[in-house]
Amino acid sequence: MGQRYFGEPIRRTEDIRLTTGQGHYLDDIGAGQPVLEAAFLRSPHANARIRSIDIADALDVEGVRAIYLYEDLTGPVAEPLPVLIPHPALTAPRTPYALAKDRVHHVGQAVAMVVAENRYLAEDAAQRIVVDYEVLPAVATLDMARAAERHAHDDVPDNISAHLLQTVGDLDAGFAKATHTLEFDLHVERSASTPLEGKGVYAKWDADDSSLRVYSSTQASTSVRAAIAAKLEIPLLKVEVIAPDVGGGFGVKIAHPWPEEIMVPFAAIRLGQPVKWAEDRREHFISSSHERGQDHHVRVGFDDEGVITALDVLFYHDNGAFTPYGIINPIITSTQLLGPYKPGAYRVDFYSMYTNTVQVTPYRGAGRPQGVFVMERTMDKIAQALGKDRAEVRAANFIQPDEFPYDQGLIFQDGRPLIYDSGNYPHQLTILKDMIGWDDMAARRADAASRGKLLGVGMACYVEGTGVGPYEGAHVHIQTDGTVDVATGLTSQGQGHQTMLAQITADELGVPFEKVRVVTGDTRRFGYAVGTFASRTAVMSGSAVALAARAARAKALRVAANALECDEGDLEIVDGVVQMKGAPDTKIDLGTVAVLSNPLRYAFDKAAQAATQFQGVDDFDKPPVAEDDEPGLEGKDYYSPPRSTFASGMHAAIVEIDPETFDIHIDKYFVVHDCGRLVNPMIVAGQVHGGVAQGIGGALYEKMEYDDDGQLQNASFMDFLMPYVTEIPQKELGELELGHQETPSPLNPIGVKGAGEAGVIPVSALIASAIEDAVGFPIDSMPISPNGLYRLHERFAAGELPRVEHYAASPPAAKRARRGAATRTKKSADTPS
């Protein structure tokens, strides 16, 4: 493969259209055409039995075309929605019905669907539906779930959906070997991805040929297609699902499927007219997925150098009311918690708990931010206990470059061994320390103090499993004008997939980048795929596109060799021209090769005939393609990885805190990232920067606030805080610096690793470390607000919290020795392990 485009910061080709108002989103579909619109009546209670539903008054609203309740559903559509990823540890899986059957389990669960001539009428009618509920006590928090005095589901009395224990090494021996132990609790609150565009579905039924076309604002159009076909009992080939432009996803639009993705097509078939539903903001808050909420208890043993000899983690994961995605989130937390480190022994024990809140499924980072928060806070606490530099303690625990591939001894989310394929963590740390000036913070601290500010510095490291299977595929088709059409089943939500995949195609084929057109998320163009999530597009679709392009290239060389009467090994493709190596005047245009591979096109197309004659090919006295080749110049292939590939990174930040208002300001932010070979550094930088912004939101602002009755208290952008651009460090202002390290993956044909979630993963851990460094007391729960920080300060002033001292670099040896003597907890015969 050539290197003309791979690795170049080519500007994204899709941006002009999207930034000039020419995007085509779900709610644009059917605009100006006759289309019915749907609204859903949603439960106002977190836990309740449905005694009866009266729709008589709603039916009187003029313009209402239909009202559907659970009793109107038959066959597979009346069954619970599927568990998308089952797991043996998921002993009590629960998923919702498309419409609530006889019980609601969270505020916002769909109870009835109204279809009317427009959304306004549908909403009016929905408000007239009278539901008689028997309200039950809600399980609103993890504490309530553990107490099990209330039950989110009557048939799960302990509220436990799953329990999984994984152990590596001899934990007892590890603690016996330790010269120090620490034990503490950590907490991460619930949040959500809240893309600017909510979910939406448009469905159109063609009664003439019994086919269904569905548009969905989704991250997995092929999964939606499969679900609709199965639930509505339609042959798969009669269902088309297309993802138009999608205004953000971040995990919430992964196909479960959503109830609305079943009910809108259901109504379109029943009514024989197109039906559309577009989610409003409150609906998104109370009925779309949340993430993050976990409670952790950590016990760690370590030696005098800070090397971990034993790590024991027990945590509780809030999976909300349902488990459509199985236990992917806590599995990822439990395995990715280890990061770039190799503890002597590790035991992780988790319980996934039901609460009467919105279901929890992967959100950008998908369990990793919680795991990294636990591990990086642990590293900071070890350093503080020993009086050591935080970077020094991390370095003492790193997996070394010559130890790859490194087997952590666990089973990852894909069901395969947790084996890191490549990396160089010590070098990453060196780069990061140089970028931030880790060893010389005294001047910065003094300057902040002179301005009445508290300055803190923090760092956090992580490893991210990317490119999970099982497969992705691609189709590459060279047209007779020399352009190249590429199709892959993965969807795009603004990540730059069209540009990145075009770069791979152009280099593999040897054609100009401008000649490549990429289509994603359209089952008419590519029918089998998995979806866009888990930082998998570059690895999975990128590899599939490379393989498909190689197949198309091989065929092009075969056909051209036949036309030029030479050996195909003597040919190369340069700028869309097949030419003789060393004799470029002997050549044939790639578009002409496409003509030669398609004799029917040649017969009917005068322009094609003229093109071949111009190339000196004026007859078909030989077959245009070999006997065992198919007509057409195209390639199709699938890529299935042996296991996940592991990206990594390290972030650092300098924060300033006002000791009067406790306002938290991020002064500088630094990132070193390793996603293998970089296809497009500009796109990777954008992904990382966007992830950092989302991570800062999760660290300092965003929190789903439920009361004890399971009512979400901040279900609007007026109350759910998000950072403005003024709160996010900007690269252009020198507030954000990004560095790359490339350790190619040996697991795929292009050596790449994923980058989509990298920016968000370590941010909470990093910000907690920096704030703690500034204020001098523990930060063990995130997110943290100025109010929350003030309350902690009050507790610290009252003597309820211990003092914490961090060092950006190692303190003088004498001071370190004195501090170590004061904090060391050496084992003795009467000290339990």
Disulfide bonds with the S-S distance in Angstrom:
none
